[in-house]
Each structure stands twice: as structure tokens, then as C-alpha cells.
Amino acid sequence: MTQQSEVPVRILIINPNTSTHMTDALKPAVEGLGYQNVQFSFFTSPTPGVPSINSPEDAAASAEACLQSLIPMLPMHDVFLIACYSQHPLVPQLKRECEILSREATKGAGGAGARKYVTGIFEASVLASLALVGSQPDTGFGIVSTGKIWETALKEAVHEMFGVSESKRFVGCQTTGLNASELHELPPEEVRGKMKEATQHLLRDGKKVGSHVRAVCLGCAGMVGLEEAVREACIEELGDEGGKNVAIVDGVKAGVGALITLARGGF
């Protein structure tokens, strides 16, 4: 019998905006993780769609543009990662569609229907951060994202995920003032400068509320590859030792790892 670990996990990375440049930037990041027996496929929103998701309203519109194109692809994949850093509607929508498929397969296979798993990079990064910040009550995590609207939207999303109105574990969200597409279009040094500034503000926010930031989430799929700028900001703000101890969480990488674990574990 073929061992479960030898069966390839078929993962679909979903970019719900129309930017093929952003999708292309995700490919080396996930393929370089070194997972064995994993087949990566990539999806970019069809046009007309949303070129850059800069608000929760954009996220809702992008879900509407993508859902019908994604449904026929569900049987060909095992796990699905929504590569948009938001409380994206595609996460619950695809979960519902996968549940329908699983029930139908179970009936047809005498109870042997295969489970499918869905998550978003926002959810994956928050869960990874909680595992990284440690057990001390004065340690927490925060998010560096793009436009200012996300400061409130992501704070509310984290608290909804936790099921609380406030949490000392979550320091908050600071933003660069750039939109997702500008992360690739503007001069790299300008983008790095904005990332560093937002990170330093986040670390200072932690100090104000008596929380040591031990993890920083990259709050946009387009921030793949910008870890070094965040690390530099941490070292400049906290010193060499303190800055190197901050975990930088890429939600795309966290999401891939979480989904593969779920699929191989058969949860």
C-alpha cells in the first residue's frame, strides 16, 4: 500500500487579484520551501476583476470575480491557500464548496470521501505568530501591512478570530501607505524604507503598551522577499540581539506549511 507521505499533496495557491506579476513572485517563494511530494499550482483572478486589493470591499469584489472559476478546480486539488492578507470571503466560501464535495465523495465511496482544506495567509500567519511569541504575558505580535484602512480592518479581524474585543497578545497593525501593486512598481529602496518605518512604529507601539513584539507578520502577499527590510528595522530599534530574536512571519509560507500538515495528518 502506498504510504500517505508518498502521495503528492496538490496545493492551489490562489491570488484573488488580476496581477500576474504578484502570482509570479509567489512561485519561487513556495517552491523554494523544499517540501517533498507536493504539487504546486497557481491561480490568478480572471479579468475583469480587482487589480489590487486595497480594502475589505475590494476583497469581497475579488471573491465574487474568482469563485465560479475556482469551483471546477476543487476536485483536482487537495488544499487551497488564499494569498490575500485580509479576512477574505473566499476562505469560508471555498470551505463550504469543499464540504459539499467531501459529502458527495463520501456517499459515492462508501464513507471514504477525501477531506480538503482551505486557509488564508492572514489566518495562517496569526496562528504561526501565536506559536512563536512564547509564554510570557508581556510578549506579542503585530502586523505590517499596506494602506491605512488595514490598521482597523486587520485589528478587527484578529479580535474576531480570537473571539475577544481586545488581546494583549496582539500589539496592532502599522501600514506603509503603499497599495499592494506599488510594492512591485515603486523603486525597491523606497519600498524598503516604508517597510522599515512601519516596522519601527509597530515595535514602539509594543513598548507603549508594555508588550515586547516577538513576531511581525508580513501583511500582504506582495511583501514576499521583504523580510530583510523588516529585520533591519528590528535590529535598528531593538539592538542586534533583540532584533534577531523577532520572528518574521510570511503568511504564504505559513499557510503552505499548515495546509500540508493538515493534508498529510488526515485531520
Buried (B, 14 or more C-beta within 10 A) or exposed (E): EEEEEEEEBBBBBBBBBBBEEBBEBBEEBBEEBEBEEBEBEBBBBEEEBBBBBBBBEBBBBBBBBBBEEBBEEBEEBBBBBBBBBBBBBBBEBBBEBBEEBBEEBBEEEEEEBBBBBBBBBBBBBBBBBBEBBBEEEEBBBBBBBBBEBBBEBBBEBBBEBBEEEEBEBBBBBBBBEBBBBBBBEEEEEEBBBBBBBBBBBBBEBBEEEEBBBBBBBBBBBBBBBBBEBBBBBBBBBBEEEBBEEBBBBBBBBBBBBBBBEBBBEEE
